[in-house]
Amino acid sequence: MSTGCTPPPRSLSLNFERYLYTLETADQIHELKRKASELTNQESPRRPSRFVEWRVLCLKSEIDLVEKLKEAASESYDKGLIKDEKLFKKLKGEAEKTQEKLESEYARLLGEKKFIQEDLEDNLLIAEEGYNHELYQSLQNASRGGQKSMKRKKAMKQVDFGNLIGKYLDSEMIDPQTNTKMRWCCVLGKSELANDIKCAHIIPKSFANKELDYMLGTNDAALESQRNGLMMRSTIEEAFDDGYIAIVPDGSVSATPTEWKAVVLDESKFKNQVHSNPWTILKDIDGRRLSFRNDNRPARRYLYFRYTMAWIHADTRQFPGFKSKVPRGWIWASPNKPDGYLRGSVLRSLARRIADADLPEELIEVGSFEDTNPPTGNEVMDELVPITIAAHIKKKISGELPKDDEDNDNNDDEE
């Protein structure tokens, strides 16, 4: 069945269907219509990888058809078959708008195929259902956001990112007794005053650049994605941002939904206060399973990258005994994600540049790929990317980079 994501472009031909048989492009149009119809009307594959490939083929066939319909409109007008200039402009304009919409989705699918397949696998829904009800909306938002950012050269405000994450994780609510805005802390597992809860970027937004895209094997790391955030009490968010806390799998990452827990890497911070009512210190949340209000979860790719950052940070600062606290690398392995999350050549070099040490090979093996298929790597980027990202991580460790919440995510005033 058709995904319903995009209106069938075949309807564009109805206004001048009677002219097709007199056009030079007639046979080509009918063949393209046949191919498009054959693809879009067949039952969609249930496996995410095959579904994405199928959707790419559908979009390509529809784009080819719309292109030919534009040619047919011009040919009909040039031959005098369509005499009304307004009708001609309407037909061509309709085709161009449809083509733009199709090509936007097509480009997004090609550029983000790796992430899209992972997101569908994570949701473990029938591929078409997941694509229609969750991913397609995300793609549309990302596309609009991308166009907006290209025009304005301005990243999403933290308040907007916080609202996005709050909606995705169902973390925002109103206290019925006080009519006060509340937010859910996934670490403490309870609601707090919204002003006391921060939305933490898992991969800091300051890392957004082409080097990170290369490391992740995609055209866009999408750090403003709804799957790159967690809601935490501000004291916990600060410890997470400073690298004293890591988020690690609590059980298999293939479980549905995946469960996660907080691990305090620097035990010298155990007595740091987290909450006064009831009295809570960092030691109390060490090993605590995160609590979510729905089945939505952050993306493993972001949590894996942040975990490697935390591991390198702990190794650099020589936190006593942290290696015995963190799970072994195999915990990140998933049969749904055999090709890993990060580019292995970059990850190995990155650790050596920052900590002058190697990440556990087991951790690298289960969480990295040597290259995408078809190959996208090159020697220049393999050398350049570790240098650039290592510099970012060093600045993050030393506190030179601004915190992600420097514009308060609870301030609703727009500029």
Secondary structure, 3 states (H helix, E strand, C coil): CCCCCCCCHHHHHHHHHHHHHHCCCHHHHHHHHHHHHHHHHCCCCCCHHHHHHHHHHHHHHHHHHHHHHHHHHHHHHHCCCCCCHHHHHHHHHHHHHHHHHHHHHHHHHHHCHHHHHHHHHHHCCCHHHHHHHHHHHHHHHHHHHHHHHHHHCCCCCHHHHHHHHHHHCCCEEEECCCCEEEEEECCCCEEEEHHHEEEEECCCHHHCCHHHHHHHCCCCCCCCCCCCEEEEEHHHHHHHHCCCEEEEECCCCCCCCCCEEEEECCHHHCCCEEEECCEEEHHHHCCCECCCCCCCCCCHHHHHHHHHHHHHHHHHHCCCCHHHHCCCHHHHCCCCCCCCCEEHHHHHHHHHHHHCCCCCHHHHHHHEECCCCCCCCCHHHHHHHHHHHHHHHHHHHHCCCCCCCCCCCCCCCCC
